[in-house]
Amino acid sequence: MPMAMKFRPPTLSGELLWNLTLRELRGKYRRSFLGWSWSLLNPLALVVIYGFVFGVVFGSSPPIGDPSGIDNYALYLLSGVLPWGFYNLITGLGMNAMIGNGGLVRKVAFPRETLVFAQSLFSLVQFSIEMVLLTAIMSIAGSLAWAWSPVTALLMVLLALFSTGIGLVLSVVAVYFRDLPYLWTIVTQVYFFVTPIIYDRALLEDRVSSFVYFLLEWNPMAVYIRAFRHTLYDGAAPSWGTLTYLTVVALMSLAFGWFVFQKLNRRLAEEI
């Protein structure tokens, strides 16, 4: 088989991607009374729940922002919960992209990966609204988050690429393995609690082995959330090493996701 047949380069249709993204944006909260407000109410509800359980019941306190001086558990939670929600939204929507558009996949010939990328762009629009508001709140609280908003925007793009790579893999595997959505729910729940989102990673340093601590500290989502907290909660820039790590992880995830998608894409119409 010629080499050109083994790997198909990107063939995304810009017009198709735009139309699919608009479809998602228009239909997301159609006929909902609060509309796009739900994109903010859902993470705020999590902040209230976790803030009460860990901040009030267990008496947890956040690290003080350096150099912002912010000492607010709700803002500390928001700076971690929102990036996590973005990752969770892209992977969840991506996983259902093929199954949820089964009729389109069976009847129309088009670059099917466009369905996953459309979900990612839709999620990025929603995440952008959330981050603009959070940046404004952090700035009012005393952080220089506004000054580091270009770095925050870069982190958003990198996280979108990282999540899309996972979404590409999930989208095709879910067609062949229909139990994946149920299994993925468990995986994300475990991943959420092993990632320092509702607690400071320093709490684990003396409670787990150095090897486990290293794995927990450098799992990709932990580093992404740590970087977002630098620009938002601390009002400072992440290190160049952190940005390099996140860039490499994002590109590797996207490349791997694309490779797996192309390998399993050929029989999607028959399997759906």
N, C-alpha and C positions, 0 to 999 in steps of 0.2 A: 504494500500500500504506500503510495507516495507520502512524503512527509507532510505535504500541504493538507492532506486529508486527516491527519492525526490531530491537528490543532487548528480550530477555526478562529481567526482573529476577531476582535470585537466588531459587530455589525449593527450596533444599536441604531435604530431609526430615531432621529431627533424629534420629528413630528409625532411619531407614535408615542414616544416617551412623554412628551409634553401633554398629549391628549389623555393618556392614562393617568398621569399625575393630576391633571385638572379634574378628571372623573373622581379620583379619591378625595380631592379637596372639597369638591362640591357635595359629595355624597356622605362625607364622614358624619356630620351631625345634622343631616337633613331631618326636618320636622321635629327637631329637638328644641325645647323652649329656651334653654340656656346656650345652645350652640357651642361655639368654640370655647366658651368659658369652662366647659368640662375638661379641656386639656390642662387647665390650671387647677381646677377643683380636685381632680384625682390625686396629683402629687401632694397638694395641700392636705388632703385627708390623711395620706400616709404620714406626713410630718406631724399632724396632730396626734395620731395614734402612737407612733414611735416616740414622739416627744413626751407624751404622757407616761407611757410604759417605762422608757429608759431614763427620761429626764426627771420625772416626778416620782414614780414608784421606786426605781432603783437609784435615783439620785446621781445619774451620770452628768458629767460636765464636759463641755467641749474644750479643746485646746484653744488658747487665745491666739487670734490671728496675728501673724507677724509679717509686715509691720502695722497692719490695720488696727490692731488692738481690739477687734471685735470679740466679744465673749457672749455669744448667743447660740443656744443649742438648736433653735429652729432654723436659723440661717445656715448653721453648719450642716444640718440634715439636708436642707434644700440643695446646697451645693453638691451633694452626693446623690440624692434621690433623683434629681432631674436628669443628670447624665445616665444614670442606671436605667431610668424609664425610657430614655431615647434608645439605648442599646436593646432593651427588652422589646420595645415597640417594633424596631426594624426586624429583629430576628423572628418575632412572632408573626408579623404580617408577611415577611418573606417566606416563612415556612408554609403558609397557607396560600401563597400566590398562585401556584399551579393548580392545586385542588379546587380552590375557590373560583378559578376561571377555566374549569374543565371543558366547558362547551367551546370556548374560544380556542383553547389549545388543540382540541380535536378537529375543528373545522377550518381553521385559518392558519396559513403558513406565515409565520413572522418570527423574529428573534424572541424566543420565549423568555430569555433573561430580562427583557424589557419590563416584564411584569414585576420582577423583584426590584429593579432599579426605580420603577415608578413608586413603589411603596417606600423606598428609602428617601426619595425626594420629598414625598408627602410628609414623612416623619421629620425630615430636616426643616421643613417650613414650620411645623408645629413646635419643634424644639427651639427654633430661632425666636419665636414669639416668647416662649418661656424664658429664654436666656436674656433677652432684652429687658424684660421686667425684673429678672433677678439681678442683673447688672445695675439697674437703677436703684433697687432696694439696697444692695450692698454699698453703692456709692453714698446713699443717704446715711447708712449706718456708719460710714467712716472709712470704707475701703477705697483704694484707687482702682477699683475694678474697671471703670470706664477707660482708664489709661491703657489697660492691658486687654481691651476688647479685641484688637486684631489677633492677639495670641489665642484668646478664647475662641474666636472664629476658626482659627487654624485647628484647634483641638476638636471643634465640632465636626469639621470636614474629615479629620483623621479617624474620629470615632465612627462617623458614618461609613467610611470605607471598610474599617475593621468589622463593623456589624453587618454590612452588606455581604462581605465574603462569607460570613457564617450563614447569613440568610440564603445565599445561593446554594450552599450545601444542603441546608435543611429543606429548601423548596423541592429539590428533586428526590432526596432520600424519603421525604414524607409520602411521595407518590407510591414508592415501592414498599414502604414500611408504615402502615397506617396507624400503628401504635405510637409513632414518634411524638405527636402533639402531647399525649399524656405523659410520656417519658420526659419530654423537654420541660414540662411544668415542674416536675420534681427536680430536674437538673438546675433550672434557674432559681428555684427556691434555695437549694443548697449553695449555689454560687453566690447568691445575694448575701447570705449570712457569713460566708467565709471571706467575703470582701469587706474591708473596713469602710462601711457606709454609715451605719448607725452607731459606730464606736470608733475610737482612736486606735490605730494599729499598735501604738506603744503599749496598750494593755496586754497584747499577746506576747511581748518580747520575753518575759520570764515564765510564761505558762506553757509554751510549746518548745520543741527542739529547734535548734538553730536552722536545720534544714527545712523543717515545716514552716518556720517563720519566713525564711527566704522565699519559699514557694508562694506563700500567702501575700507577701509584700510585693512581689514582682509578677503576680498574675496580671494580665493586661488590663482588666477592668479596674483593679486596685490602683495601677499607675495612672490610668486615665482620670479617675476620680481625684487622685492626689493632685494631678496637674490642674484640673478645674478648680480645686480648692485653693491652689496657689494664686490663680488669677482673680478669683472671685472673693473668697473669704479672706485670704491674706493680703490681696492687692499687690502681688509680686509675680515675677515671671518664673516659670519652671526652668530647671537647668537645661543646658544644651544636651546633656546626656539623656535626660528624660524625653525631650522632644525627638531626639534621634531614635531612641528605643520605640516610641509610639509610632513614628513614621515607618520604621522597618516592620513593626508588627502589623500595621494597617495594610501595607503593600503586600506582605506575605499572606495575610488573611484573604485579601481580594484575589490574589493570584491563585491561591489554593482553591478558593471557592469557584473561580471561573473554570479551573481545570476539572474539578469534580463535576460541575454542571455540564460541561461539554461531553464528558465521558458518559453521563447518565441521561443526557437529554434526548438521545436518539429514539428511545422507545416510550417517551412520555405519553404521546397520543394514544398508543395502544394500552398502556397501563392505567391511564385515567379513565 
